[in-house]
């Protein structure tokens, strides 16, 4: 799954890549690929992403309810279908994202070391494309620096989400393999918690706040 997520991260950065993800979300024969692609697509087209997730739930014998409820999601058999249902639950709980105000993009923010800003941007980008669990897996060793930067720019909800992820997953090991094991061994309830943390991170325009900061 982590290899697929890394590929999705790369594809989502280009227009042809996004077209490929939209195709994969609907037509790829591998359910786990469709699940990851659907989550990526939902970042810029929530309706298309949700439709692909609903198809996975139905194929698993689950019942699609919108807005999705926790009881309905957990009633789906474990596997891509339940994960898709939990992703729908996450989508239905997300508050509307605030629109960027171009006129305010030059607002002066705090001065921060470049390494803190780089860590925050990397972790946030990974979390938006694959969820906080994916960000922990790929860049867990950046969580400490990213949390400092997010606190400094006022992205408190996102910073708290990273802290809660570390509480659940454990202090990030410098070894990628150890972090993969930590994410893979999560219980159903903690998987659901990570989905809620994804919504917390997505509830504010973090990039706008990071863009307001200047490097020291």
N, C-alpha and C positions, 0 to 999 in steps of 0.2 A: 504493500500500500504506500509506503513512503516513497518508493521510486515513482509511482504514478503521481503522487502529490507534487513531487519535484518537477515532473514534466508539465503538470497543470500550471504550476507557478510560472514556468517559462512561456507556455502557450498564451496565458492570459495577458501577457505584456504586449502582444501584437494583434492587429486586426485579423490576419489569416489564422493566427493561433486561436483566437476567440471563436472563429467560425468552426475550426476543428473541434473545439470543446463543445460547441452547441450540437454538432453532429454526434459526438461520442456520448453526450448526455442522453440522447434519444435512441441511438442505434447500435452502440458498441455491444457485442455479444457477451462481454464480461460484466456482470452486475456491479462488481466493486469499482470498475473503471467508470461505469455510468454514474455511480453514486458520487465519486470524487469530482467528475466532470460537472454533474448537476449542481453541486455546491459551489464550484467555481463560477458557473454561468449565473447562478443566483446573485452574485456580487454586482452584476450590471443589468441583469434581466430577471427580476424576482419571479415573474410569471412563468417564464420558460423553465427556470430552475425548479420551481415548485411542481410544474407539470411532469417533469422527468422524475422527480422524487415520488410523486403520487403513483406513477406507473410502477415503480419498484415496490411500493407498499402493496399495491393490488396484486402484482405477480407473486408476492410472498403469502398471499391469502389474507392480508390484513385489510382493515376497513379504513378508508380515507374519510376523515372528518376535518372540515375546515371551519373555524380554526381547530387545529389538531389539539387533542387533550393528552395529558400524560398517561391516563389509563388506556386510551386507544393505542398510543404508541407502544406501550409495554405489552399490549396484548398481541402484537405482531411477533411471529417466530423470530428467534435470534438470528442475525445475519444482516445482509444488505437491506432487507426490507425493514427491519426494526431501526437500523441506523438511519434509513431514509425517513421513517416516521418521526424519529427524534429530531432530525434536521428540519422537518416541516414544523414541528413544535417550536423550534428555535426561530424559524422564519416568522411564524405567526405572533411571536412574542416581541419581535423587534420593534422599537419605536421608530417613527419616521426619522431619517437622517437629516440634519440641518443642511440647507443648501449653502454652498460657499458664497461668500460675498467678496467679489474681486476687489472692491474698493477698500476692503479691510486687510488685504493680503500683505500690505506693507507695515502693519502695526508692529511696533517694536516689542519684542519679547525678551526673555532672559538670555544672558550670555552663558553658553554651555560648552564644555570641551567637545571637540569634533567626534571623539570616540563614543561619547554618550549619545549624541544625536544619531550617529551612524547605527549604533546598536538598536535604538528605538525604532528607527525607520525600517531596519531589517526585520526585527521581531514583529512589528505591526504589519508589514507587507505579507509576511508568511502567515500571520494569524488571519488576515483578511482573505487570503486565497485558500487556506487549508484548515483553519481553526487553530485555537491556542495549543492544542495537543501537538499538531504538526509543527508549530513554531517552537515548542519545547524540544521536540525531537531533533529538528534541524539546527536550532540556534539557542538551545537552553542555556549555554554558557554566557549568552548575551543578556539573559533576563535581568540580572542585577543592575547592569548599566542602563538597560532600557527602562527599568522601573524608576531609577533616579531621574532620567530625562523626562519621563512622563509626569512624574510628580512636579518637576520644576516648571513645566509649561502649563500645568493646570489640568492635565488629562487624568484626573484622580480616579475615575471609574476604570479606565484602562490599566492604570498602575495597580489598583487593587485586584483586578482580574488576574494580572500576572502573579501577584503575591499569593492569591488563592490557588492558582494552578501549581505553584511550587509547594504549597502546603499539602495538596493532594498527591502530587507526583513525586515529591521529595526534592531535596537540593539537587540541582542539575549536575550530573557527572560530566567531567570534561570529555569522557568517551562517548561517542555517538551511539555505540552499541548498547551501552547501559541505559541511555535515555530512551532508545527504542523499546527496550524491555519494559521500562516504567510505564510508557504509554500503552503498550500492548497488554499489560497485566491489569488494567483498570477494571473495576467492577461496573456493572450496568449503571448503578446509581452515580458513580463518579464520572462515567461517560456522559450521563445526562447533565451533571454539574458543569463539565467542560462546555457543553452546548450552551448552557446559560451564560458562561463566561464569554463565549463568542459574541453573544448578544450585547453584553456589557461593553466589550471593546468596540463594537460597531455602533454604540449609542451616541458617540460624539465624533466630531470631525477631527480625528487625531492629527492627520497630516496638516491641516490648517494650523493647529497649535504648534506643531513641530516646525513648520515653515516660518512661523513668526519669530522663532529663536535665532540667535546669531552665534556663530562659533567663536569661542574664546581662545 
